[in-house]
Amino acid sequence: MPSARLTIDPRSTIGPIRRRLFGGFVEHLGRHVYDGIHEPGHPTADTEGFRQDVIELVRELGVSTIRYPGGNFVSGFRWEDSVGPREERPRRLDLAWHSTETNEVGLHEFSDWLEKVGSDMMLAVNLGTRGTLEALDLLEYANIAGGTALSQQRIANGRTDAFGVKMWCLGNEMDGPWQLGHRSADDYGKLASRTAKAMRQLDPSVELVVCGSSSAHMPTFGEWERVVLSHTYEDVDYISCHAYYEEKNGDLGSFLASAVDMDGFIETVVATADHVKAVLGSDKSVNISFDEWNVWYLSRFQNVDKIEGLDNWPVAPRLLEDVYSVADAVVFGNLMISLLKHSDRVTSASLAQLVNVIAPIMTEPGGPAWRQTTFFPFSITSRLAGGEALELKLDAPTYETKEYGVVPLVDAVATHDASTGRTAVFLVNRSVEEAVTLTVDVGSLGEVSVLETHTLADDDVYAKNTLAEPTRVAPRPNDTARIDGRELTATLPPVSWTAISLG
């Protein structure tokens, strides 16, 4: 049996764990909003039509700031359509996902839902088909208390208090040729700078996210970041990263190492941002908002599920409803480890998405809601991770992958909260066949005991939770975890994600 060794030292800090790292993403796409969070005829629907079974699961998931309303959707979105009396709101064609948007759920309704789930709003403005003026109008509508045309319109629409949105995205994936209003880095950087400056003139307290690359594999990656930041560096607080992973051609070994790609993505963007900082002689640092990340079988959508046809614009079609396996959840948990390992610069992140659409939560119209396998690493990490992320000394065997070369068999991160004395360790075993014996030097933590353990693994790495078997996969306690003196030992099953809480 292979073995790995970790050393935990609470003095070896990376950065604080900010709650925004556990953010989510809701886009008007497929059945995410309609039949997902909002289904007025459902047995659990509240007076506003929101499914209370979904609300409970989102609370359990532990999401903080939620990005809205897109995504690709936002580049054709007219925010004015989503406010005012519902019966007067127009139906619009959504070109991004070839669907019809009814605007039944809009800004006010979504804000009400956020209050029910205990999350904050992060708004994206349309810099695809619109520009600076429309962004200013939305900001005035959302954040000015009263006394102006748009703030009074909000009040007339039933919201006396301002929404007080702090975090704003300056468009979405503007590097992508698929994006409505796609621009070059130079053209987008100039527009984003103008818009950011204008928004700060209205509300200096806003935190702004400029679009980075939609993938580390875009042909413009790196140069896009450099050019965009050369225009916007002093105007923004964050640059975005987006990354999705899927198993390709049955190459499970490479898929399990997907976090290696995320690590490199983050470190390259940080290096580029710091290069621009040095060139400009700036005294501020631009951090990363990793505001789209997940496992997503994009190839299935492109080859099978894509909607087409001039007269075919369905409402809330079943789109991007990936059903996740144990292996998917292990990779997912490893991506969370990567985010925590870079918490000094990744200070905000958004899991894309939350319900039905590449989501940890699934629903059936008129029927149940259930947890996908990916639900568990997110909910457990969100609950246990606190304080500061720690840099670990890791000694582990390696294996060869087709896509990423030689990578460690085990990946790990730990967090330590000095105020409570609690430490959490998050681990993955990427081995397809062998368990790994883990030894952790915890002597620097003083006298600690194992408070709780969770391991997600299964003899069938492709086991899934479905409508027919909604509880087929769930984490179980890791009964091998024990402390003897200065050492914690545990066995990590093959293709597994594990969390251990100490205190």
N, C-alpha and C positions, 0 to 999 in steps of 0.2 A: 504494500500500500504506500503510495507517495506521501510525503510529509511536507508541511509548510510551517514556518515559524514567523511570528509577529512580535514586535516590541512596542508597547504603548507607553508613551511619556506625555502626560498632560501639559508639559512645558513646550512641546513641539507643535505649536499651533500653526494652522494655515490661515484661518480667518473665521469670523463669527458666522453662525448659522442664522440666516435671516429667514423669516417666515415666507417672504416672497419667493423663496426657492421652491416652495411647494404650491405654486400657482397652477391654474388650469386654463382652459381655453374653450369657449363656446362660440361656434360659428353657425350661421344660418345655412346649413348644409344637410341634405338628406333628412333623416328623422331625428336630428339632434334636438331641435327646438320643438317641432310639432310631432307628437307621439312620443317624444323623449321626455323633456322636462315639462311640457305643456300638453295635456290631453283632457279637456273639460269633461268628457263623458266617462272618464275612468272612475272606478269605484273609490279610489283614494283621492280623487281630485278635490282641492280646496275651493273656496268661493271664487278664486281667480283662475281656476282651471289648471293649477300646477299639481303634478303628481306628488303626493306626500311620501309615497314609498321611495321615490327618487330623491326627494329632499333629504330623507333620513340617510340614504346611502352616500350622498355627496357630503353630508356632515361627517359621517364615519370616515370617508376618504381623507378629510382634513385638508381641503384646498384653501389657499389664502386668496391672493389676487387672481381674478379671472379675466382673461383677455376677451374682448367682444367688439364688433360682431363678425370678425374675420381677421385673417384669412383672405383667400382670394375673393370672397364675397364682397369685402369692403371696397374693392377698387371699382365697383359699379354701384355702390350704395348711396342713396340719397337719404341722409338722416332725417330730413323733414317728413319722409313717408312714414316714419315709425313713431310719430307722436300725434297727439290730438285724438278725437273720437274714432274708435275702431271702425265704425261703419263708414267713415269717410276716408279711410286710408286706401291708397291705390294698390292694386295688384301689379307687380313688376316682374319682368323677365330677369332672371339671374343668369347672366352669361357665363359666369365662372363654373357653375355646376349644371347648366342647361336645365333649370328648374323654374317654377313660378314661386315668387315670394309674396305671401298674402299680407305681410306686415301686421298680423294679428298680435304678435308679441314684438314689442318695440322697446325703446329706451326706458320708459317708465315701468313697464311690466318686468323687464329684466332686472331693473334695480330692486323692485319689490322681491323678486325671487332671490337675489343676492342677500337681502336681509334675512330671508328665511333660512338660507344655508350658512350664513355667517361669513360671507366672503366680500371682498372689495372689488370694485370695478376698475378695469384697465381698458381704456377706449382707444380704438384705432380710427384714424381719420383717413378719408379717401383722398389720396394723392395720385390716383390713377386717372380717373375721368374728371376729377375736380381739383381744387387747389387751396391756396392760402385763405381766401375769403370764406369759403365754406367751412374750413377748419376753425376759423375765428368765430363764425356763427354758432357752431356746435359748442365751442368752449364757452361762449357767452350764455347760451341756453342752459348749459350744464352747471356752470360754476359761479355766475353772478347772482347775488341774493335777490335783487329786484330793482325796479326803477328804469329798466331799459325795455325796448320792444321785445327782445327775445326772452329775457328773464321773466317778463310779465306774461309772455305766451306760455312759458313753463308753468307758472303759477295758475294761469287759466286752465291749463291741462291737468291740474290736480296735484301738483307738487309744489308746496309752499317753500320748503327748504331747498337750497341748491344741492345738486348731487355731490359736489365737492370732489370730483375725480382728480386724482393726483398724477396718475401715470398715463401717458399718451404715446401711441405709436404713430410715427410719421409715415403712414402708408404700410404696404405689405409686399414683400418679395419683389421689389421693383427691378431687381436684376433678372427676373425670369421672363423669357419671351412669351410665356402663357398668360402673363399678367396684363389685364386691361391697363393701358397707359404706360406700358413698359418703356423705360428710358435708359439711356446710357448712365454710367456712374457720374459723369460730369454734369449732365442735365438734371439728374435726380438730386445730386448733392446741392446744386444751386437752389432748386425748389425747396428741398428740406430745410436748408439754412434760412431762406426767406420766411418759411412758415414757422419755424422754431422761434425766430426773432419776434415775429408778430404775436405768436401765442404768449411769449414771455412779457411782451408789452401789456397784454391784457391781464395775465395772471402769472406773476413772477415765480410762484411757488410750484408750478407744474414740473414734473420730471418727464423728460422726453427720450424716446427710443428711435434712433435712426435705423433704417433697413441695412443690415449686412447681407451677406450671401445666403441664398435659400438652400445652399448645400456646399459642403467643402469640395464637392466634385464639379461645381460649375466652372466653365472655362475661364470665367473672369474672377474666380476666387482669389483673394489676396489683393489684387490690383483694385478690385471694386471697393474693398474696405479702405485702402489707402486713399483713393480719389475722393470717396464720399466723406471720409473724416477730414481730409484736407479742407473741405468746404464747411463742415459742420462741427468741428471738434469743440469749439468754445460754446456752441449753441445747445449741445445735447448732453445727456447723462449716461446713455447706454447706446451700444450698437447691438443689433440682434444677431442671433445664430439660429438656424433651423436645421434639424437633422432627423431623418427617419431611416430605419434599418429593417431588413427582411432577410430570411434565409433564401439563398439563391442556389438553384441546381443541386439541392440536397447536400450542400456544403455546411453541415452543422458546426463543424469545428471553427470555421471562419465566422459564422454568424454569432457564436458564443463569445467571440473576441471583438464584437462591434464597438465596445467601449474604448478600445484602443484608438479607433478612428475618431470618436468624440473627443478623447483627450488631445489628440493632435490638432483637431479643429479649434478647440478652445485656445490652446497654446499659440497657434499661429495667429489667431485674431488678436490675442493679447499682445503679441510681439509687434503686430502691425500697428495697433493703436498706440503702443508706447513709442514706436518709431515716429509716428505723426506728432506725438507729444513732444519728442525731442527736437524735431525739425521746427516746430512752431515755438519752442521755448516755453511751453505751457506749464503751469504749476498744478493742473488738475489731472485726474485720471478718468478716462472713460471706461466704464465697466461693461459687462456683457449681460444682456437679457436673452437667455436661451428660451425664447418664447414660442417655439414649436419643437417638440421632441417626442418620439414614440417609436414603437415597432409598427410599421405600416407596410402591408403587402400591396404596394403601389402598382406592381405589375398586373395584379388581378383586376384593378380598376381600369387600367389602360387597355387591357386585352379582352375583358369580359363585360364589365359593368357600365362602361361609358355610355351616356345618353346622347343621342343625336336625333336630328330631324327638325325641319322648320316648324312643323305643327305638333311637336312633341315636347311639351314643357310641363312635366308633372309637378304636383305639389307634394313636398316631403317624400320623395322616392327613397327606396332602400338603397343607400349608397355607402360604400366604404365600411360595411359592417363586418370587419374582420373578427373572426373568432379565435381567441388566443390560447396557445398551448402552454404547457409547463416550460418548454424551452424558450418561448417568447417571454414569459414572465421572468425567467432567469436573466435574459439579456436586458429586459426592462429594469430589473433591480440593479444590474451592473451599470446601466446608464445613470441611475440615481447616485450610485457610488461615484461616478465621474463628476457629476455636478457638485457633490459634497467635497470632493478632492480639490476642486477649484473655487471654493467658496470665498476666497479672497478677491476674485474678480468676477465670478458668476454670482451676481447678487440678486438676480430675479430669474425665474424660469416658469414656463407654462406647458404643462402636459397637454398635448393635442391628441384627442379631445376628451370630453367627459362622458357623454351619453350616446350610445348607439353607433356613432361615427368614430372608427378606430378608438374605441373607448373602453375604460375599465368597468363601465356600468351598461348593461343591456336591458331593454324593455320589450314587451310584447303589447301591442294595442289591446286595451281591455284586460290584459293579463298581468303576469308578474314582472318584477324587476329583479335582476340578479347580478352577482359579482363575477366579472371575468377573472382569469388567473392573474392578470396584471394589477388588479385592484389591491392585492395583498402587499406586495412590496411598497407600493406608494403609501397606503394607509398606515402601515407599521413604521416605515421610515419617518413619515410626517409626525407621528406620535412620539417616537423615541429619540430622534435626532434633536439635540439642543446644545446650547453653549457655543463651543468652538469645534471646528473640524481639526483633527490631528493628523500630522504627517507620520506615517507608520514606517518602521523598519521591517521590510517584508523579504523573507527568503523563501522562495518557492520554486519548484521545478517548472520547466517550460515545455511547450509543444509547438510544432510547426503548423502554420496555417497557410492555405493557398493565397489568401488575400492580404494578410498582415504580417507574414513572416513568422518569426519566433516570438511567442508571447507567453507571459506567465500563466500557469495553470490555475492559480488563485489570484483574485483581486479583492482588495479590502480597503475600508476606511473606518475610522472611529471618530466619535464625537464625545466631548466631555463638557459637562455643565458644572462649573465650580460652585455655583450657588446651591445645587442640590447634591453634589458629589456623585452624580450618576454618569455612567459611561455607556455608550452603545457602540457595538462593533457590527459592521455590515460586511458580508462576505459572499463571494461566489466561487464555486468549483466549476471550472469550464471543461473538466474531463468528461468525455462522452461515456467512458466505461468504468473508471476507477474512483472509489472514494478517496478522500485525502484526510490524513491525520493532521490536525491543527494544534499547535502549541503557541500560546500567547503569554509573553512575559508581562504580567500586570503588577509587578512589584512596586512600580512608581505610583500606583493608585492607592497604596495603603491596604488596609484590610477591606476587602470587598467580597460580595457573594453574588451568585447568579440570581437575578430577579425574575427574568423571563427569557424564553428562547422560542424562536420560530424558524422552521426550515420548510421551504417549498421545494418539493422534489416528488418524483413518481417513477415507478418502474417503466411506465409509458411516458416518454418525454413529450409526446404529442397529445397527451390527455388534455381535455378541454371542459369547460363548464358551458352547458348549452341549455336551451329551453327545456329539453327533455331530461337533462341531468344537470341542474343548476348548481349542485354542490359536489360535483365529481372531484374537483381539485380544491384543496385548502391547505394552508400551512399547518404543520404539526409541531408540538414541542420537540426540541432536540435533546433527548434524554442522555446523550453522551457527554453533554457539557458539564464540566465540574472543575472546581478550583482546589488545588493542592499546594498550599504555601504561596509561592510567588507565581504559579503557573495556572493558566486556564487551558484545559484540553477539550477538544471536541472532534467529532468525525463529521466531515462534510460529504454527503452522498454525491455521486456523479450528477452532473447537470442540476445544480442546486443553488438556491439563494438562501442565506441564513442571516438572522439578526439575533444578537445576544445583548441583553441589558444587564449591566453590573451596577451595584450600589452598596 
